[in-house]
Amino acid sequence: MRHIVIAAGLIASLGLPAAAQSRKDLSLDVRQYITVDAPVVALTHVRVMDGTGAAPVDDQTIVIEGNLITSVGPAGSAKVPAGAKVIDLTGHTVIPGLVGMHDHIHYSAAGWRNINLSYSSPRLYLASGVTTIRTAGSLVPYEDMNVKHSIDRGESPGPRMHLSGPYISGPHSPLPVMAELDSPEEARRVVRYWAEEGATWFKAYTTIRRAEMKAAIDEAHRLGLKVTGHLCSIGYREAVELGFDNLEHGLFVNTEYDPDKKPDLCPTGSVPKLIDLDLNSAPVKATFQALIEHHIAMTSTLPVLEALVPNRPPELDPRMLEAMYPAVKEGYLKARDLMAKNPNAGLSEGLLKKAMAYEFAFYKAGGMLAAGVDNTGNGGALAGLGDQRNFELFIEMGLTPVQALQVMSANGAKVLGVYDKLGSVTSGKLADLVVIKGNPAVTPRDIRNVTLVFKDGLGYDSAKLLASVKGIVGLR
């Protein structure tokens, strides 16, 4: 019986409906944001960045029937079905819905508490073009599950959600809501329990030990589930040996380069030492080789790191400040001002550049890089808006816009095992599409100019979704 329950949970967790939801099946709360709802839709004269790594193609027509993309091709020769709703998108670009691989429902900010934002986070993600997320650790797992179920039933707007169980850590974990595993038996039991509840991923945290981690991974894999980690007590090459499927945050949490690292212990003061790390050194090359050979993806979360650097980002996104609850905005701006006056209070620009160079080197070596926002830290990386910022940071890092988009869409879908269903603008896939005014392939900042977000073939008004969370991020 247990395995039947788990299998049912796995199917439900994908959030991939067999047929398109029509507007009449959705709640009033969802319908108020939908501006495109027709059995057949043709997006004409649009530039397509398809997420596969192919170059952008101008003057295309995308036909959507129900919840599927049924054709993509030159506007001049496209066959638009009779009766289709035709939308002329001259001057616009269509990209696939973004796949956020480290996209929490919860949020934290300087001087503020950790809080689940079950109202504002899903709306921010969808408004920003993030149509699929993995929660990558949960503070309140049942609330996350209820949010997902509400979205899947059409009761509230939001992205597809792949659920993680609670954070699994070792003794003396950073937060009291984490599962502190003290034996391999306990690790297996915790994984079994949350697997039955519907989690399909687990996220290990900083103080977990190898024995408990190995037991948790083995049990997850036995049940067909996967494990990622924000590590410290375990280095990346140790993580490969243990069988991790994914690793979060890149350089700053890989303590294997610290000469003072002790087994199963999280060292202090490792990050400042990384400024002198030679990215062409044998240890770094060995890390990359191990990850690549074992098909372990690395999730980049540059926006949350950037927010810890004085005077970064150089210009604040006004949408972010408008969305913040007033007390949250005050705390964030105060923290930003303090860092500007005392640069030693945050990360240095050099360390941020080193982290970016590490991820770029991994990508160039053939590694699978994915992306997420991690809307925690000092509050400067908001759900959705921070995902868009990731696109800009990837280009600053050295990726081309086409490569950055592939990382943020197709790669995430591949890690989640749903690339056959979504992650690119491809005929036969779900119509999860983002309409952008402008050309992010030439002007990366245009990634912020989202006008419409299609999920399951229904077009959501981005501006209306953003307006619905004005002044409440951090509150609800």
C-alpha positions as a Python dict, from the first residue, in 0.01 Angstrom:
ca = {
    (1, 'M'): (0, 0, 0),
    (2, 'R'): (282, 241, 88),
    (3, 'H'): (430, 214, -261),
    (4, 'I'): (88, 280, -418),
    (5, 'V'): (56, 596, -209),
    (6, 'I'): (405, 709, -306),
    (7, 'A'): (342, 642, -676),
    (8, 'A'): (24, 846, -660),
    (9, 'G'): (213, 1127, -493),
    (10, 'L'): (477, 1120, -765),
    (11, 'I'): (217, 1149, -1041),
    (12, 'A'): (35, 1431, -866),
    (13, 'S'): (360, 1614, -791),
    (14, 'L'): (433, 1669, -1158),
    (15, 'G'): (138, 1904, -1189),
    (16, 'L'): (101, 1820, -1559),
    (17, 'P'): (-272, 1810, -1646),
    (18, 'A'): (-387, 1570, -1915),
    (19, 'A'): (-601, 1838, -2076),
    (20, 'A'): (-620, 2215, -2073),
    (21, 'Q'): (-813, 2384, -1795),
    (22, 'S'): (-1075, 2616, -1935),
    (23, 'R'): (-1146, 2947, -1775),
    (24, 'K'): (-1483, 2827, -1642),
    (25, 'D'): (-1305, 2558, -1436),
    (26, 'L'): (-1097, 2818, -1253),
    (27, 'S'): (-1185, 3023, -948),
    (28, 'L'): (-1268, 3392, -972),
    (29, 'D'): (-936, 3460, -799),
    (30, 'V'): (-753, 3301, -1094),
    (31, 'R'): (-980, 3421, -1373),
    (32, 'Q'): (-929, 3787, -1286),
    (33, 'Y'): (-569, 3761, -1408),
    (34, 'I'): (-639, 3576, -1735),
    (35, 'T'): (-660, 3791, -2046),
    (36, 'V'): (-610, 3525, -2314),
    (37, 'D'): (-845, 3228, -2305),
    (38, 'A'): (-940, 3065, -2634),
    (39, 'P'): (-941, 2708, -2768),
    (40, 'V'): (-687, 2810, -3032),
    (41, 'V'): (-440, 3098, -3007),
    (42, 'A'): (-190, 3219, -3268),
    (43, 'L'): (98, 3440, -3156),
    (44, 'T'): (213, 3601, -3480),
    (45, 'H'): (517, 3799, -3597),
    (46, 'V'): (710, 3725, -3280),
    (47, 'R'): (1077, 3662, -3214),
    (48, 'V'): (1136, 3318, -3060),
    (49, 'M'): (1415, 3225, -2821),
    (50, 'D'): (1322, 2861, -2779),
    (51, 'G'): (1540, 2765, -2481),
    (52, 'T'): (1721, 2483, -2663),
    (53, 'G'): (2038, 2681, -2724),
    (54, 'A'): (1938, 2768, -3080),
    (55, 'A'): (1977, 3124, -3204),
    (56, 'P'): (1672, 3352, -3184),
    (57, 'V'): (1445, 3347, -3489),
    (58, 'D'): (1247, 3652, -3599),
    (59, 'D'): (893, 3679, -3742),
    (60, 'Q'): (756, 3350, -3619),
    (61, 'T'): (405, 3226, -3547),
    (62, 'I'): (330, 3001, -3251),
    (63, 'V'): (-2, 2814, -3255),
    (64, 'I'): (-149, 2697, -2923),
    (65, 'E'): (-437, 2451, -2919),
    (66, 'G'): (-578, 2373, -2577),
    (67, 'N'): (-277, 2353, -2345),
    (68, 'L'): (-25, 2247, -2610),
    (69, 'I'): (202, 2417, -2861),
    (70, 'T'): (101, 2266, -3194),
    (71, 'S'): (329, 2453, -3432),
    (72, 'V'): (619, 2699, -3441),
    (73, 'G'): (737, 2840, -3773),
    (74, 'P'): (779, 3138, -4006),
    (75, 'A'): (486, 3377, -3994),
    (76, 'G'): (477, 3401, -4373),
    (77, 'S'): (402, 3031, -4421),
    (78, 'A'): (227, 2946, -4094),
    (79, 'K'): (-115, 2784, -4114),
    (80, 'V'): (-337, 2952, -3857),
    (81, 'P'): (-647, 2742, -3782),
    (82, 'A'): (-981, 2901, -3862),
    (83, 'G'): (-1135, 3075, -3563),
    (84, 'A'): (-807, 3113, -3378),
    (85, 'K'): (-754, 3414, -3156),
    (86, 'V'): (-471, 3597, -3333),
    (87, 'I'): (-234, 3819, -3134),
    (88, 'D'): (16, 4028, -3331),
    (89, 'L'): (336, 4038, -3127),
    (90, 'T'): (553, 4248, -3352),
    (91, 'G'): (836, 4388, -3139),
    (92, 'H'): (802, 4113, -2880),
    (93, 'T'): (997, 3800, -2790),
    (94, 'V'): (859, 3467, -2670),
    (95, 'I'): (1065, 3244, -2443),
    (96, 'P'): (974, 2921, -2263),
    (97, 'G'): (837, 2944, -1911),
    (98, 'L'): (1131, 2965, -1672),
    (99, 'V'): (1208, 2673, -1440),
    (100, 'G'): (1318, 2793, -1095),
    (101, 'M'): (1523, 2526, -925),
    (102, 'H'): (1574, 2702, -591),
    (103, 'D'): (1247, 2891, -559),
    (104, 'H'): (1104, 2894, -209),
    (105, 'I'): (755, 2988, -106),
    (106, 'H'): (911, 3123, 214),
    (107, 'Y'): (1111, 3446, 239),
    (108, 'S'): (1343, 3622, 480),
    (109, 'A'): (1484, 3974, 499),
    (110, 'A'): (1714, 4182, 716),
    (111, 'G'): (1548, 4258, 1049),
    (112, 'W'): (1251, 4042, 951),
    (113, 'R'): (1137, 3689, 1025),
    (114, 'N'): (1136, 3383, 803),
    (115, 'I'): (782, 3356, 676),
    (116, 'N'): (588, 3150, 426),
    (117, 'L'): (437, 3378, 162),
    (118, 'S'): (169, 3146, 29),
    (119, 'Y'): (-19, 3438, -131),
    (120, 'S'): (250, 3662, -278),
    (121, 'S'): (527, 3419, -376),
    (122, 'P'): (323, 3216, -629),
    (123, 'R'): (190, 3535, -789),
    (124, 'L'): (537, 3686, -814),
    (125, 'Y'): (675, 3374, -980),
    (126, 'L'): (397, 3356, -1236),
    (127, 'A'): (405, 3730, -1307),
    (128, 'S'): (777, 3708, -1376),
    (129, 'G'): (749, 3420, -1622),
    (130, 'V'): (851, 3141, -1384),
    (131, 'T'): (596, 2872, -1464),
    (132, 'T'): (766, 2581, -1283),
    (133, 'I'): (947, 2578, -950),
    (134, 'R'): (1117, 2336, -715),
    (135, 'T'): (1087, 2454, -357),
    (136, 'A'): (1439, 2332, -262),
    (137, 'G'): (1367, 2293, 106),
    (138, 'S'): (1057, 2383, 302),
    (139, 'L'): (1008, 2559, 635),
    (140, 'V'): (640, 2460, 646),
    (141, 'P'): (597, 2153, 423),
    (142, 'Y'): (224, 2112, 469),
    (143, 'E'): (159, 2474, 379),
    (144, 'D'): (368, 2434, 63),
    (145, 'M'): (170, 2121, -21),
    (146, 'N'): (-159, 2303, 26),
    (147, 'V'): (-39, 2589, -195),
    (148, 'K'): (50, 2341, -468),
    (149, 'H'): (-285, 2165, -442),
    (150, 'S'): (-470, 2497, -455),
    (151, 'I'): (-283, 2593, -773),
    (152, 'D'): (-337, 2251, -931),
    (153, 'R'): (-712, 2268, -860),
    (154, 'G'): (-736, 2611, -1023),
    (155, 'E'): (-824, 2787, -698),
    (156, 'S'): (-527, 3025, -691),
    (157, 'P'): (-269, 3147, -945),
    (158, 'G'): (86, 3023, -943),
    (159, 'P'): (350, 2804, -1107),
    (160, 'R'): (375, 2427, -1124),
    (161, 'M'): (538, 2314, -800),
    (162, 'H'): (779, 2028, -737),
    (163, 'L'): (776, 1978, -362),
    (164, 'S'): (1069, 1927, -128),
    (165, 'G'): (1026, 1786, 217),
    (166, 'P'): (1158, 1970, 522),
    (167, 'Y'): (1527, 2056, 531),
    (168, 'I'): (1725, 1757, 656),
    (169, 'S'): (2029, 1847, 861),
    (170, 'G'): (2245, 1717, 1142),
    (171, 'P'): (2273, 1814, 1509),
    (172, 'H'): (2277, 2188, 1583),
    (173, 'S'): (2107, 2286, 1258),
    (174, 'P'): (2073, 2659, 1188),
    (175, 'L'): (1692, 2665, 1220),
    (176, 'P'): (1466, 2478, 1465),
    (177, 'V'): (1222, 2378, 1189),
    (178, 'M'): (1479, 2151, 1023),
    (179, 'A'): (1484, 1774, 1070),
    (180, 'E'): (1798, 1707, 1277),
    (181, 'L'): (1896, 1354, 1180),
    (182, 'D'): (2093, 1167, 1444),
    (183, 'S'): (2112, 817, 1296),
    (184, 'P'): (2084, 642, 960),
    (185, 'E'): (1762, 475, 1077),
    (186, 'E'): (1607, 813, 1154),
    (187, 'A'): (1717, 942, 813),
    (188, 'R'): (1543, 659, 633),
    (189, 'R'): (1226, 703, 839),
    (190, 'V'): (1205, 1077, 772),
    (191, 'V'): (1247, 1023, 397),
    (192, 'R'): (979, 751, 392),
    (193, 'Y'): (733, 966, 583),
    (194, 'W'): (764, 1273, 361),
    (195, 'A'): (768, 1062, 46),
    (196, 'E'): (425, 932, 142),
    (197, 'E'): (310, 1288, 204),
    (198, 'G'): (402, 1389, -153),
    (199, 'A'): (759, 1522, -149),
    (200, 'T'): (961, 1429, -458),
    (201, 'W'): (1286, 1600, -355),
    (202, 'F'): (1480, 1638, -32),
    (203, 'K'): (1730, 1907, 52),
    (204, 'A'): (2019, 1842, 289),
    (205, 'Y'): (2157, 2127, 495),
    (206, 'T'): (2486, 2239, 639),
    (207, 'T'): (2544, 2019, 945),
    (208, 'I'): (2434, 1681, 811),
    (209, 'R'): (2682, 1395, 851),
    (210, 'R'): (2781, 1141, 588),
    (211, 'A'): (2624, 834, 753),
    (212, 'E'): (2281, 995, 781),
    (213, 'M'): (2316, 1152, 438),
    (214, 'K'): (2398, 820, 274),
    (215, 'A'): (2098, 654, 437),
    (216, 'A'): (1867, 938, 329),
    (217, 'I'): (1990, 930, -30),
    (218, 'D'): (1967, 552, -57),
    (219, 'E'): (1610, 556, 78),
    (220, 'A'): (1508, 840, -153),
    (221, 'H'): (1652, 663, -455),
    (222, 'R'): (1481, 338, -355),
    (223, 'L'): (1152, 528, -369),
    (224, 'G'): (1231, 698, -700),
    (225, 'L'): (1296, 1039, -541),
    (226, 'K'): (1592, 1278, -560),
    (227, 'V'): (1817, 1472, -324),
    (228, 'T'): (1993, 1807, -344),
    (229, 'G'): (2195, 1993, -86),
    (230, 'H'): (2316, 2321, 57),
    (231, 'L'): (2630, 2166, 198),
    (232, 'C'): (2914, 2256, 433),
    (233, 'S'): (2992, 1952, 649),
    (234, 'I'): (3019, 1751, 327),
    (235, 'G'): (3235, 1855, 30),
    (236, 'Y'): (3127, 1820, -331),
    (237, 'R'): (3340, 1519, -413),
    (238, 'E'): (3211, 1349, -100),
    (239, 'A'): (2861, 1438, -219),
    (240, 'V'): (2930, 1262, -549),
    (241, 'E'): (3036, 948, -362),
    (242, 'L'): (2720, 961, -149),
    (243, 'G'): (2497, 982, -457),
    (244, 'F'): (2353, 1335, -459),
    (245, 'D'): (2145, 1429, -765),
    (246, 'N'): (2196, 1805, -750),
    (247, 'L'): (2399, 2061, -551),
    (248, 'E'): (2299, 2416, -461),
    (249, 'H'): (2478, 2753, -454),
    (250, 'G'): (2806, 2667, -623),
    (251, 'L'): (3140, 2770, -480),
    (252, 'F'): (3060, 2924, -141),
    (253, 'V'): (2919, 2604, 11),
    (254, 'N'): (3187, 2369, -123),
    (255, 'T'): (3424, 2346, 174),
    (256, 'E'): (3648, 2077, 25),
    (257, 'Y'): (3903, 2344, -73),
    (258, 'D'): (3951, 2451, 290),
    (259, 'P'): (4270, 2294, 430),
    (260, 'D'): (4118, 2308, 780),
    (261, 'K'): (3810, 2105, 684),
    (262, 'K'): (3740, 1810, 919),
    (263, 'P'): (3517, 1513, 826),
    (264, 'D'): (3147, 1565, 898),
    (265, 'L'): (3205, 1913, 1037),
    (266, 'C'): (3118, 2251, 888),
    (267, 'P'): (3429, 2472, 912),
    (268, 'T'): (3412, 2842, 989),
    (269, 'G'): (3578, 3110, 782),
    (270, 'S'): (3597, 2912, 457),
    (271, 'V'): (3441, 3172, 227),
    (272, 'P'): (3705, 3450, 258),
    (273, 'K'): (3978, 3199, 169),
    (274, 'L'): (3813, 3130, -165),
    (275, 'I'): (3932, 3460, -310),
    (276, 'D'): (4270, 3293, -369),
    (277, 'L'): (4133, 2971, -517),
    (278, 'D'): (4289, 2887, -853),
    (279, 'L'): (4004, 2780, -1079),
    (280, 'N'): (4251, 2601, -1306),
    (281, 'S'): (4393, 2397, -1018),
    (282, 'A'): (4378, 2020, -999),
    (283, 'P'): (4129, 2014, -708),
    (284, 'V'): (3880, 2232, -894),
    (285, 'K'): (3915, 2029, -1212),
    (286, 'A'): (3864, 1711, -1008),
    (287, 'T'): (3542, 1853, -862),
    (288, 'F'): (3404, 1939, -1204),
    (289, 'Q'): (3505, 1605, -1351),
    (290, 'A'): (3332, 1415, -1070),
    (291, 'L'): (3008, 1614, -1104),
    (292, 'I'): (3002, 1583, -1483),
    (293, 'E'): (3081, 1211, -1489),
    (294, 'H'): (2800, 1142, -1243),
    (295, 'H'): (2551, 1380, -1411),
    (296, 'I'): (2509, 1597, -1103),
    (297, 'A'): (2374, 1943, -1176),
    (298, 'M'): (2480, 2261, -997),
    (299, 'T'): (2211, 2517, -916),
    (300, 'S'): (2322, 2879, -940),
    (301, 'T'): (2162, 3128, -699),
    (302, 'L'): (2351, 3445, -784),
    (303, 'P'): (2076, 3699, -690),
    (304, 'V'): (2084, 3609, -320),
    (305, 'L'): (2465, 3633, -319),
    (306, 'E'): (2469, 3961, -507),
    (307, 'A'): (2238, 4118, -249),
    (308, 'L'): (2509, 4061, 15),
    (309, 'V'): (2764, 4270, -176),
    (310, 'P'): (2786, 4645, -103),
    (311, 'N'): (2607, 4856, -364),
    (312, 'R'): (2483, 4550, -554),
    (313, 'P'): (2275, 4546, -758),
    (314, 'P'): (2394, 4888, -878),
    (315, 'E'): (2036, 4999, -944),
    (316, 'L'): (1744, 4881, -734),
    (317, 'D'): (1447, 4737, -920),
    (318, 'P'): (1152, 4969, -842),
    (319, 'R'): (914, 4675, -876),
    (320, 'M'): (1092, 4506, -586),
    (321, 'L'): (1058, 4806, -357),
    (322, 'E'): (691, 4851, -452),
    (323, 'A'): (618, 4488, -370),
    (324, 'M'): (783, 4489, -27),
    (325, 'Y'): (583, 4535, 290),
    (326, 'P'): (693, 4876, 429),
    (327, 'A'): (877, 4733, 731),
    (328, 'V'): (1056, 4480, 509),
    (329, 'K'): (1161, 4753, 267),
    (330, 'E'): (1290, 4965, 554),
    (331, 'G'): (1496, 4677, 695),
    (332, 'Y'): (1640, 4585, 356),
    (333, 'L'): (1734, 4944, 265),
    (334, 'K'): (1891, 4994, 608),
    (335, 'A'): (2101, 4680, 565),
    (336, 'R'): (2203, 4789, 216),
    (337, 'D'): (2305, 5132, 347),
    (338, 'L'): (2509, 4978, 631),
    (339, 'M'): (2695, 4755, 385),
    (340, 'A'): (2772, 5056, 165),
    (341, 'K'): (2920, 5237, 464),
    (342, 'N'): (3101, 4930, 597),
    (343, 'P'): (3201, 4702, 309),
    (344, 'N'): (3342, 4442, 549),
    (345, 'A'): (2987, 4374, 667),
    (346, 'G'): (2901, 4187, 348),
    (347, 'L'): (3064, 3988, 71),
    (348, 'S'): (3328, 4155, -139),
    (349, 'E'): (3285, 4223, -507),
    (350, 'G'): (3587, 4000, -564),
    (351, 'L'): (3423, 3704, -392),
    (352, 'L'): (3107, 3745, -597),
    (353, 'K'): (3314, 3752, -915),
    (354, 'K'): (3499, 3440, -799),
    (355, 'A'): (3169, 3259, -743),
    (356, 'M'): (3053, 3362, -1090),
    (357, 'A'): (3381, 3252, -1246),
    (358, 'Y'): (3352, 2914, -1073),
    (359, 'E'): (3007, 2853, -1219),
    (360, 'F'): (3117, 2973, -1561),
    (361, 'A'): (3416, 2738, -1552),
    (362, 'F'): (3187, 2450, -1457),
    (363, 'Y'): (2955, 2536, -1746),
    (364, 'K'): (3244, 2561, -1995),
    (365, 'A'): (3375, 2225, -1875),
    (366, 'G'): (3043, 2068, -1977),
    (367, 'G'): (2862, 2077, -1644),
    (368, 'M'): (2484, 2095, -1615),
    (369, 'L'): (2406, 2437, -1469),
    (370, 'A'): (2053, 2525, -1355),
    (371, 'A'): (1919, 2833, -1180),
    (372, 'G'): (1705, 2962, -895),
    (373, 'V'): (1659, 3279, -694),
    (374, 'D'): (1676, 3161, -327),
    (375, 'N'): (1452, 3437, -196),
    (376, 'T'): (1614, 3452, 149),
    (377, 'G'): (1924, 3635, 278),
    (378, 'N'): (1878, 4006, 343),
    (379, 'G'): (1558, 4025, 139),
    (380, 'G'): (1703, 4171, -180),
    (381, 'A'): (1617, 3871, -398),
    (382, 'L'): (1242, 3844, -444),
    (383, 'A'): (1052, 3553, -588),
    (384, 'G'): (1031, 3582, -966),
    (385, 'L'): (1196, 3922, -992),
    (386, 'G'): (1515, 3763, -863),
    (387, 'D'): (1485, 3490, -1126),
    (388, 'Q'): (1481, 3761, -1391),
    (389, 'R'): (1789, 3918, -1230),
    (390, 'N'): (1961, 3581, -1263),
    (391, 'F'): (1938, 3615, -1641),
    (392, 'E'): (2123, 3948, -1626),
    (393, 'L'): (2384, 3810, -1386),
    (394, 'F'): (2449, 3508, -1607),
    (395, 'I'): (2534, 3742, -1892),
    (396, 'E'): (2762, 3943, -1664),
    (397, 'M'): (2918, 3606, -1574),
    (398, 'G'): (3002, 3534, -1938),
    (399, 'L'): (2709, 3336, -2078),
    (400, 'T'): (2536, 3456, -2392),
    (401, 'P'): (2165, 3540, -2360),
    (402, 'V'): (2082, 3219, -2547),
    (403, 'Q'): (2294, 3013, -2307),
    (404, 'A'): (2151, 3190, -2004),
    (405, 'L'): (1796, 3116, -2116),
    (406, 'Q'): (1878, 2751, -2177),
    (407, 'V'): (2017, 2723, -1823),
    (408, 'M'): (1701, 2882, -1682),
    (409, 'S'): (1451, 2676, -1880),
    (410, 'A'): (1561, 2357, -2055),
    (411, 'N'): (1830, 2267, -1803),
    (412, 'G'): (1596, 2300, -1507),
    (413, 'A'): (1334, 2089, -1683),
    (414, 'K'): (1596, 1821, -1751),
    (415, 'V'): (1704, 1809, -1387),
    (416, 'L'): (1339, 1772, -1283),
    (417, 'G'): (1284, 1500, -1543),
    (418, 'V'): (1008, 1687, -1729),
    (419, 'Y'): (1191, 1812, -2038),
    (420, 'D'): (969, 1598, -2258),
    (421, 'K'): (674, 1807, -2135),
    (422, 'L'): (811, 2162, -2096),
    (423, 'G'): (1125, 2379, -2088),
    (424, 'S'): (1142, 2482, -2454),
    (425, 'V'): (924, 2642, -2723),
    (426, 'T'): (869, 2319, -2910),
    (427, 'S'): (568, 2177, -3090),
    (428, 'G'): (398, 1911, -2879),
    (429, 'K'): (503, 2055, -2543),
    (430, 'L'): (286, 2232, -2289),
    (431, 'A'): (210, 2592, -2377),
    (432, 'D'): (411, 2747, -2095),
    (433, 'L'): (539, 3061, -2265),
    (434, 'V'): (651, 3411, -2168),
    (435, 'V'): (582, 3715, -2386),
    (436, 'I'): (840, 3993, -2345),
    (437, 'K'): (827, 4340, -2495),
    (438, 'G'): (1167, 4394, -2657),
    (439, 'N'): (1460, 4168, -2730),
    (440, 'P'): (1645, 4015, -2432),
    (441, 'A'): (1893, 3856, -2675),
    (442, 'V'): (2024, 4208, -2746),
    (443, 'T'): (1917, 4399, -2433),
    (444, 'P'): (1923, 4160, -2134),
    (445, 'R'): (1728, 4401, -1915),
    (446, 'D'): (1428, 4344, -2142),
    (447, 'I'): (1378, 4017, -1951),
    (448, 'R'): (1188, 4234, -1702),
    (449, 'N'): (934, 4350, -1964),
    (450, 'V'): (698, 4056, -1929),
    (451, 'T'): (350, 4129, -2060),
    (452, 'L'): (182, 3789, -2084),
    (453, 'V'): (262, 3456, -1923),
    (454, 'F'): (102, 3146, -2071),
    (455, 'K'): (61, 2846, -1845),
    (456, 'D'): (-132, 2551, -1986),
    (457, 'G'): (-234, 2767, -2281),
    (458, 'L'): (-399, 3038, -2070),
    (459, 'G'): (-248, 3386, -2086),
    (460, 'Y'): (-200, 3568, -1754),
    (461, 'D'): (-159, 3943, -1729),
    (462, 'S'): (179, 4004, -1566),
    (463, 'A'): (102, 4361, -1461),
    (464, 'K'): (-218, 4257, -1282),
    (465, 'L'): (-36, 3983, -1091),
    (466, 'L'): (237, 4227, -984),
    (467, 'A'): (-23, 4480, -876),
    (468, 'S'): (-192, 4218, -658),
    (469, 'V'): (116, 4185, -434),
    (470, 'K'): (208, 4552, -406),
    (471, 'G'): (319, 4632, -53),
    (472, 'I'): (263, 4286, 92),
    (473, 'V'): (577, 4080, 21),
    (474, 'G'): (702, 3979, 362),
    (475, 'L'): (354, 3989, 510),
    (476, 'R'): (145, 3727, 328),
}
